[in-house]
Amino acid sequence: MEKKMKKRVDRSSYLFDNKALLALIIPLVIEQLLAVLVGMADSIMIASVGEAAVSGVSLVDQIMVLLINVFAALATGGAVVAGQYLGQKNQKEACKSATQLVWFITLCSVVITLLVYAGKYFILHGIFGKIEADVMGHANTYLMIVTASIPFMALYNGGAAIFRAMGNSKVSMQVSIIMNIINVGGNAILIYGFHRGTEGVAIPTLVSRMVAAVIIIALLCNPNQLLHIERTFRYKFNWQMVKKILSIGVPNGLENSMFQLGKILVLSLVSTFGTYAIAANAVGNAIALFQILPGMAISLAVTTVIARCVGAGDYEQVKYYNRKLMVITYVCMAATVFFIFSILPLIIKAYNLSDVTASATEQIIHFHGISAILIWPISFTLPATFRASGDAKACMYISILSMWIFRIAFSYVLGKYMGLGVFGVWVAMVIDWVFRALCFVIRYFKGTWRKSVIV
């Protein structure tokens, strides 16, 4: 009995108790859920404008998703640096890193905005290729308006990451709710009330992002916040601090960008399998997003928690919270997946799919769901621990290598040459997960990632 008592670890001084973890995770789950639901609502409203509008908007959105991934990656870099400083109880340097992130991400986004406007012709005619005139018209209108929202989108991402680094995800959730209400409400008013077409989709997106950026930056200017930014328009560039942010942001951004490129390449393969395959893949992607939603939210929480522990130099806490958050991820994802399985017949019915498409979609969702429960957390939540500790390059190398060899190459082998069609593409994706999982587990137990602390 005495031996058992001795083995008990006193965790009363640990950085995050159960209440703090719940307060961090629940708003993140709500925020992710909102983003997915609003995306679906947007697509339904755009569809009422016409097929050409849907096509034009979806083409431009591919560019915007790529940019959002870049800014989210930079924001993650800033959050890791700030979090590690907070773990060291160095609030002054943590605030400096927050200020540098906001200024740097703003300047980068302004430059990107100007480049998009300058390269508008190349984007519309070079990247999108030969598209019909009416689709081109909608794409042009949407691009001209939504490009102006790029700096505000970047600022919101940066601000939200800083609040998460404090352990305060409630603020970013609340701002996200306001942003999404403006977006959906504006779409409804302009599309159904004023019949504005593509402008009716683009203008609310611009306005909602502007409002979100202004609110979140105004809140960050409050000196009473644990992390706050300097209230000045004079930017003092600190290369050492920016270098630390980029050491996480650049590898993470390249990884995300390559992932997006891989999705586009796989989509071009799927389109060769016929209309049923395109539809089954599209519906499968929409439903699969809900299956992994808790995992995506908890991965953001992992960055906050682990960065703080690494900054404190306490790897016992890193080990403890990594294990705890992985268990939470598994439980939440299992619950979500089985809930979706229970209502899948209703979802399939709502999409009004043909028998062939419905059957293929059900097969995809059942396979993806079981695979997600077993493998996804190790493939995607565990590397969040590495990034939070400063080991972003290894994650990038493993992810990019795995994506090109397994997700893309195996999609062609299984889908095209072995005749599995669209289902083969999803099998290739899970093989990619398995390879990542093996690499990340080996790296975790080797412990080399512990030497990557950046502050």
Phi and psi in degrees as a GROMACS rama.xvg file:
@    title "Ramachandran Plot"
@    xaxis  label "Phi"
@    yaxis  label "Psi"
@TYPE xy
-64.4519  -39.3076  GLU-2
-61.835  -40.6011  LYS-3
-63.7873  -39.6745  LYS-4
-64.9096  -37.9287  MET-5
-66.8606  -33.7171  LYS-6
-73.7247  -16.3891  LYS-7
-64.9852  131.05  ARG-8
-96.2752  132.158  VAL-9
-80.6769  110.231  ASP-10
-106.696  15.9354  ARG-11
-65.1101  -25.5696  SER-12
-94.2618  3.04025  SER-13
-65.3183  154.453  TYR-14
-67.7032  -34.3384  LEU-15
-128.395  115.793  PHE-16
-84.6494  178.058  ASP-17
-59.4242  -37.9703  ASN-18
-63.9665  -42.9061  LYS-19
-66.1091  -38.8078  ALA-20
-65.0349  -43.3289  LEU-21
-63.0452  -42.0816  LEU-22
-63.8769  -26.5668  ALA-23
-83.3573  -43.7963  LEU-24
-76.652  -45.9148  ILE-25
-58.0487  -48.7371  ILE-26
-60.7493  -33.1426  PRO-27
-66.2719  -41.0644  LEU-28
-62.8147  -45.0768  VAL-29
-61.9975  -42.792  ILE-30
-62.7856  -43.8408  GLU-31
-64.8974  -41.7585  GLN-32
-62.7018  -42.5749  LEU-33
-59.6278  -45.3141  LEU-34
-59.1142  -43.0097  ALA-35
-68.5546  -46.1127  VAL-36
-64.7414  -41.5717  LEU-37
-66.3082  -37.427  VAL-38
-59.5782  -40.5899  GLY-39
-67.7498  -42.7712  MET-40
-62.2742  -40.5987  ALA-41
-58.8314  -46.8676  ASP-42
-64.7279  -34.7637  SER-43
-66.4264  -44.3299  ILE-44
-68.8237  -37.9523  MET-45
-63.7883  -37.1216  ILE-46
-59.3142  -29.3314  ALA-47
-70.8614  -18.2364  SER-48
-77.6647  -31.3122  VAL-49
136.54  161.972  GLY-50
-63.9073  -36.8247  GLU-51
-63.4171  -39.2884  ALA-52
-65.9206  -42.6148  ALA-53
-58.9518  -46.0668  VAL-54
-63.731  -47.2532  SER-55
-61.8666  -45.4971  GLY-56
-66.78  -42.1423  VAL-57
-65.9128  -34.599  SER-58
-63.8742  -46.8466  LEU-59
-67.2152  -36.5088  VAL-60
-62.7917  -26.9275  ASP-61
-61.8238  -40.019  GLN-62
-67.2751  -43.1314  ILE-63
-65.6737  -38.75  MET-64
-62.1443  -40.2297  VAL-65
-60.3556  -44.7497  LEU-66
-67.9689  -40.282  LEU-67
-59.1592  -41.0281  ILE-68
-62.4708  -39.1639  ASN-69
-63.7044  -47.8445  VAL-70
-68.9178  -36.1327  PHE-71
-63.7909  -37.1719  ALA-72
-66.8781  -45.1541  ALA-73
-61.3603  -41.7176  LEU-74
-62.3157  -39.4938  ALA-75
-61.7843  -41.1957  THR-76
-57.5868  -45.5237  GLY-77
-64.1957  -39.8965  GLY-78
-65.3714  -39.5905  ALA-79
-65.365  -46.1312  VAL-80
-61.9087  -48.7015  VAL-81
-62.2676  -41.2664  ALA-82
-63.6179  -41.8081  GLY-83
-66.5046  -37.3327  GLN-84
-64.6668  -40.3068  TYR-85
-63.5658  -36.7353  LEU-86
-62.2844  -30.9461  GLY-87
-81.9297  -2.17448  GLN-88
61.8962  32.5912  LYS-89
-106.408  77.7966  ASN-90
-63.9644  -35.5679  GLN-91
-59.9368  -50.0077  LYS-92
-68.6116  -33.3466  GLU-93
-61.7795  -42.6628  ALA-94
-67.7129  -36.6536  CYS-95
-61.6764  -42.7705  LYS-96
-65.7671  -35.6039  SER-97
-64.6549  -42.4351  ALA-98
-64.0589  -44.5713  THR-99
-62.5518  -40.3132  GLN-100
-60.8347  -48.864  LEU-101
-61.7281  -45.7728  VAL-102
-67.1313  -45.7949  TRP-103
-65.0537  -43.6358  PHE-104
-67.5182  -31.6477  ILE-105
-67.5884  -48.3518  THR-106
-62.8326  -43.1808  LEU-107
-60.4556  -42.959  CYS-108
-68.3315  -34.7803  SER-109
-66.4968  -42.7304  VAL-110
-62.1606  -44.8075  VAL-111
-62.7176  -40.4409  ILE-112
-59.08  -47.0415  THR-113
-63.5142  -38.8857  LEU-114
-65.747  -38.7564  LEU-115
-65.5796  -43.9654  VAL-116
-64.531  -42.0709  TYR-117
-66.7083  -34.7056  ALA-118
-98.9341  20.948  GLY-119
-54.9959  -44.472  LYS-120
-62.7464  -43.6685  TYR-121
-64.0264  -40.9815  PHE-122
-62.8492  -49.4034  ILE-123
-70.0832  -37.4504  LEU-124
-104.245  -31.0227  HIS-125
-85.1634  -55.5261  GLY-126
-72.6904  -47.4341  ILE-127
-78.0064  -18.6109  PHE-128
73.0634  -156.17  GLY-129
-82.2259  106.013  LYS-130
-121.708  159.861  ILE-131
-61.9016  152.975  GLU-132
-59.3203  -41.5862  ALA-133
-70.6344  -34.4633  ASP-134
-65.7154  -41.5081  VAL-135
-60.9972  -40.8308  MET-136
-61.4355  -45.6898  GLY-137
-65.833  -40.9141  HIS-138
-63.7796  -41.1352  ALA-139
-63.4315  -46.9488  ASN-140
-61.607  -47.2484  THR-141
-64.4984  -42.8467  TYR-142
-62.6384  -44.8816  LEU-143
-59.3357  -39.6323  MET-144
-82.4479  -48.5824  ILE-145
-70.5646  -28.1141  VAL-146
-58.3025  -33.8925  THR-147
-64.0124  -17.774  ALA-148
-87.3775  -4.88835  SER-149
-57.6653  -48.6734  ILE-150
-61.2282  -35.6544  PRO-151
-71.6932  -36.5398  PHE-152
-62.6267  -42.1524  MET-153
-64.9272  -44.2975  ALA-154
-62.6444  -41.4914  LEU-155
-62.7108  -44.7637  TYR-156
-60.2282  -44.407  ASN-157
-63.3049  -46.884  GLY-158
-62.9213  -43.1095  GLY-159
-62.9762  -40.0996  ALA-160
-64.5142  -38.0771  ALA-161
-65.946  -42.7366  ILE-162
-64.4093  -37.5606  PHE-163
-65.5315  -36.2988  ARG-164
-61.9082  -29.4457  ALA-165
-75.5312  -14.3422  MET-166
89.7162  11.3977  GLY-167
-111.254  82.7725  ASN-168
-86.9786  -7.32309  SER-169
-64.6874  -38.092  LYS-170
-64.548  -48.7897  VAL-171
-63.2646  -33.4564  SER-172
-64.2643  -46.2584  MET-173
-63.597  -42.0322  GLN-174
-66.1227  -38.47  VAL-175
-61.943  -40.35  SER-176
-60.8877  -46.3307  ILE-177
-60.2741  -46.6711  ILE-178
-59.8658  -44.3127  MET-179
-72.0294  -33.3306  ASN-180
-64.5432  -43.6298  ILE-181
-62.187  -43.5448  ILE-182
-63.8981  -54.4886  ASN-183
-67.654  -44.1539  VAL-184
-62.2216  -42.8484  GLY-185
-64.1036  -42.0503  GLY-186
-57.3812  -48.2431  ASN-187
-61.2521  -44.8992  ALA-188
-65.6468  -49.324  ILE-189
-74.3227  -35.9401  LEU-190
-78.6768  -52.8864  ILE-191
-84.0555  -32.8861  TYR-192
-85.1202  -46.8555  GLY-193
-108.342  -0.502011  PHE-194
51.2529  48.4502  HIS-195
-86.201  -5.75654  ARG-196
67.5803  -133.908  GLY-197
-63.0097  -36.0419  THR-198
-61.8269  -32.4824  GLU-199
-66.6636  -21.2833  GLY-200
-89.8137  -40.1119  VAL-201
-75.4898  -43.8358  ALA-202
-61.0991  -47.3052  ILE-203
-61.5251  -32.7433  PRO-204
-62.1782  -45.9881  THR-205
-62.212  -50.5609  LEU-206
-63.403  -43.9247  VAL-207
-62.7897  -39.3758  SER-208
-70.6093  -35.9096  ARG-209
-62.2348  -47.9532  MET-210
-62.0605  -45.6569  VAL-211
-60.4544  -43.4019  ALA-212
-64.2743  -45.0968  ALA-213
-61.6753  -45.4252  VAL-214
-63.1295  -49.6772  ILE-215
-69.0912  -34.1166  ILE-216
-73.0396  -37.5509  ILE-217
-60.4741  -40.9895  ALA-218
-67.3417  -35.5059  LEU-219
-71.8124  -19.3163  LEU-220
-78.5468  -7.35752  CYS-221
-73.9504  114.736  ASN-222
-66.487  -11.5902  PRO-223
-79.0159  -12.7025  ASN-224
-70.9256  145.49  GLN-225
-55.6064  -45.0849  LEU-226
-112.037  125.53  LEU-227
-142.445  162.645  HIS-228
-109.271  156.626  ILE-229
-68.2626  135.24  GLU-230
-89.0226  77.1105  ARG-231
-150.957  153.245  THR-232
-98.2909  4.9592  PHE-233
-98.4525  112.512  ARG-234
-94.7479  120.1  TYR-235
-101.3  104.875  LYS-236
-67.1584  124.209  PHE-237
-114.522  95.9525  ASN-238
-61.4572  -38.6294  TRP-239
-60.4602  -41.2993  GLN-240
-71.3519  -43.8043  MET-241
-63.3026  -37.4809  VAL-242
-60.1071  -40.7271  LYS-243
-65.0087  -42.3086  LYS-244
-63.0148  -43.7848  ILE-245
-68.4036  -27.5755  LEU-246
-63.3802  -23.8136  SER-247
-99.0468  -44.3338  ILE-248
-65.3462  -41.8694  GLY-249
-68.1154  -51.9882  VAL-250
-59.9558  -40.1087  PRO-251
-64.6851  -40.4214  ASN-252
-65.9991  -42.775  GLY-253
-64.1166  -40.6584  LEU-254
-61.317  -47.2136  GLU-255
-64.3677  -40.596  ASN-256
-66.3608  -42.7215  SER-257
-64.0623  -36.9043  MET-258
-62.9729  -43.3716  PHE-259
-65.2289  -40.6311  GLN-260
-63.0064  -41.593  LEU-261
-60.3855  -40.9946  GLY-262
-61.8881  -40.2669  LYS-263
-66.3668  -42.484  ILE-264
-64.0688  -40.9389  LEU-265
-66.9805  -37.2957  VAL-266
-62.3415  -36.468  LEU-267
-66.7028  -31.7179  SER-268
-70.8492  -44.7374  LEU-269
-57.1154  -38.5974  VAL-270
-61.9894  -21.0118  SER-271
-80.7368  -9.88065  THR-272
-87.4367  -4.67758  PHE-273
110.32  170.134  GLY-274
-61.8648  -40.7016  THR-275
-61.3849  -38.5179  TYR-276
-67.7087  -40.92  ALA-277
-61.9252  -45.8576  ILE-278
-65.8117  -45.7398  ALA-279
-62.6004  -39.1371  ALA-280
-67.3717  -42.5047  ASN-281
-64.8432  -48.0722  ALA-282
-66.1503  -39.7805  VAL-283
-59.6384  -43.3751  GLY-284
-61.7532  -42.2178  ASN-285
-63.6669  -44.0827  ALA-286
-74.2806  -39.6132  ILE-287
-60.9076  -30.9805  ALA-288
-60.7355  -37.4443  LEU-289
-69.016  -33.6755  PHE-290
-64.7721  -34.6276  GLN-291
-100.405  3.62962  ILE-292
-56.2062  -47.3143  LEU-293
-60.0557  -37.1909  PRO-294
-63.2671  -41.6765  GLY-295
-63.2401  -41.22  MET-296
-66.4459  -45.5364  ALA-297
-68.3696  -30.5244  ILE-298
-61.1378  -36.128  SER-299
-66.7401  -38.1182  LEU-300
-66.2578  -37.0566  ALA-301
-57.8713  -42.6469  VAL-302
-57.6228  -45.8358  THR-303
-62.8861  -51.0223  THR-304
-67.619  -49.73  VAL-305
-69.2139  -38.62  ILE-306
-59.0551  -41.2591  ALA-307
-64.8053  -43.365  ARG-308
-66.0701  -41.2003  CYS-309
-64.5949  -41.9869  VAL-310
-59.5785  -36.1869  GLY-311
-76.5167  -9.34636  ALA-312
71.7701  20.6663  GLY-313
-106.052  92.0411  ASP-314
-80.3351  -11.8311  TYR-315
-67.4947  -41.0854  GLU-316
-67.9011  -38.0842  GLN-317
-57.2292  -48.4463  VAL-318
-62.0483  -44.6724  LYS-319
-63.2277  -50.1139  TYR-320
-71.4451  -33.3459  TYR-321
-60.5506  -47.538  ASN-322
-63.46  -44.4845  ARG-323
-64.3891  -44.8755  LYS-324
-70.2232  -31.4592  LEU-325
-65.3012  -42.8554  MET-326
-62.475  -44.6771  VAL-327
-59.8085  -41.3236  ILE-328
-61.5035  -47.2741  THR-329
-59.6084  -46.2569  TYR-330
-64.0634  -48.035  VAL-331
-64.471  -40.767  CYS-332
-69.58  -37.9247  MET-333
-62.4897  -44.0444  ALA-334
-62.4117  -44.0999  ALA-335
-64.9172  -46.3786  THR-336
-61.9432  -46.0103  VAL-337
-69.6872  -29.3116  PHE-338
-65.9076  -43.474  PHE-339
-64.8669  -39.2811  ILE-340
-57.3364  -40.6348  PHE-341
-67.6973  -29.0002  SER-342
-107.596  6.12827  ILE-343
-56.1079  -42.568  LEU-344
-56.838  -37.5619  PRO-345
-68.6923  -40.6409  LEU-346
-63.4669  -47.12  ILE-347
-59.3263  -41.6737  ILE-348
-63.6592  -39.2729  LYS-349
-63.5377  -31.0342  ALA-350
-78.8631  -12.0752  TYR-351
55.6562  51.7244  ASN-352
-88.2284  157.011  LEU-353
-69.1932  165.318  SER-354
-60.0055  -42.4963  ASP-355
-64.4261  -46.1349  VAL-356
-66.1313  -42.834  THR-357
-61.4527  -42.7934  ALA-358
-63.4378  -44.7285  SER-359
-63.6864  -40.2363  ALA-360
-64.8744  -44.7029  THR-361
-60.3283  -43.5182  GLU-362
-60.967  -44.1054  GLN-363
-62.3485  -47.4225  ILE-364
-67.9215  -39.914  ILE-365
-65.2645  -42.9692  HIS-366
-65.1034  -47.0674  PHE-367
-62.9852  -43.0715  HIS-368
-61.3836  -49.2276  GLY-369
-64.0982  -42.1315  ILE-370
-63.7068  -38.9952  SER-371
-63.0531  -42.2302  ALA-372
-61.9599  -43.2305  ILE-373
-79.4952  -39.2767  LEU-374
-117.639  -34.5975  ILE-375
-53.5785  -46.3355  TRP-376
-57.8584  -38.9959  PRO-377
-71.0217  -35.4384  ILE-378
-74.7511  -30.1372  SER-379
-126.14  -29.5071  PHE-380
-82.2643  -42.0336  THR-381
-58.8117  -44.317  LEU-382
-63.4843  -20.7585  PRO-383
-62.3373  -31.7944  ALA-384
-64.5502  -42.325  THR-385
-64.1994  -45.715  PHE-386
-61.7089  -41.461  ARG-387
-65.286  -23.4675  ALA-388
-91.2285  -5.80443  SER-389
103.969  1.76193  GLY-390
-94.9301  59.1021  ASP-391
-82.3695  -31.351  ALA-392
-63.3102  -42.9234  LYS-393
-61.651  -40.854  ALA-394
-60.6627  -41.488  CYS-395
-63.8052  -48.5828  MET-396
-60.5592  -46.9194  TYR-397
-63.3085  -46.2602  ILE-398
-66.0252  -44.0485  SER-399
-67.9587  -44.1219  ILE-400
-59.5292  -46.593  LEU-401
-64.4615  -40.2895  SER-402
-63.9436  -47.1429  MET-403
-68.8281  -40.7082  TRP-404
-77.5482  -48.6418  ILE-405
-94.6232  -53.5168  PHE-406
-66.0786  -45.7351  ARG-407
-85.0463  -56.4236  ILE-408
-61.3403  -45.1364  ALA-409
-69.1472  -25.6242  PHE-410
-60.3402  -42.2963  SER-411
-70.1973  -41.9722  TYR-412
-63.6433  -52.0165  VAL-413
-77.4846  -44.5385  LEU-414
-74.4599  -46.8829  GLY-415
-91.2561  -52.7614  LYS-416
-84.0409  -27.4731  TYR-417
-99.3255  0.968635  MET-418
73.8845  18.7177  GLY-419
-81.5719  -10.2864  LEU-420
62.5218  -141.787  GLY-421
-63.2792  -32.1185  VAL-422
-64.3763  -34.6515  PHE-423
-61.505  -34.2502  GLY-424
-63.5539  -40.6492  VAL-425
-72.5378  -33.2666  TRP-426
-65.0207  -41.9057  VAL-427
-60.9845  -39.1715  ALA-428
-61.1484  -42.7048  MET-429
-70.524  -34.2102  VAL-430
-61.3219  -39.9962  ILE-431
-58.0087  -46.0909  ASP-432
-58.4928  -44.5688  TRP-433
-61.5606  -44.9815  VAL-434
-62.7083  -45.6669  PHE-435
-57.2768  -47.4834  ARG-436
-57.5456  -45.7694  ALA-437
-60.5794  -46.8089  LEU-438
-62.0961  -44.3825  CYS-439
-70.0913  -36.4412  PHE-440
-65.0789  -44.8712  VAL-441
-60.0529  -44.4435  ILE-442
-65.0602  -38.3321  ARG-443
-62.4301  -46.3521  TYR-444
-76.5484  -23.8596  PHE-445
-68.4642  -34.2046  LYS-446
82.0354  6.43716  GLY-447
-64.1819  -24.9783  THR-448
-63.9394  -19.76  TRP-449
-68.7907  -17.3275  ARG-450
-89.4807  7.53068  LYS-451
-100.523  9.92328  SER-452
-54.1739  137.666  VAL-453
-110.813  -1.32947  ILE-454
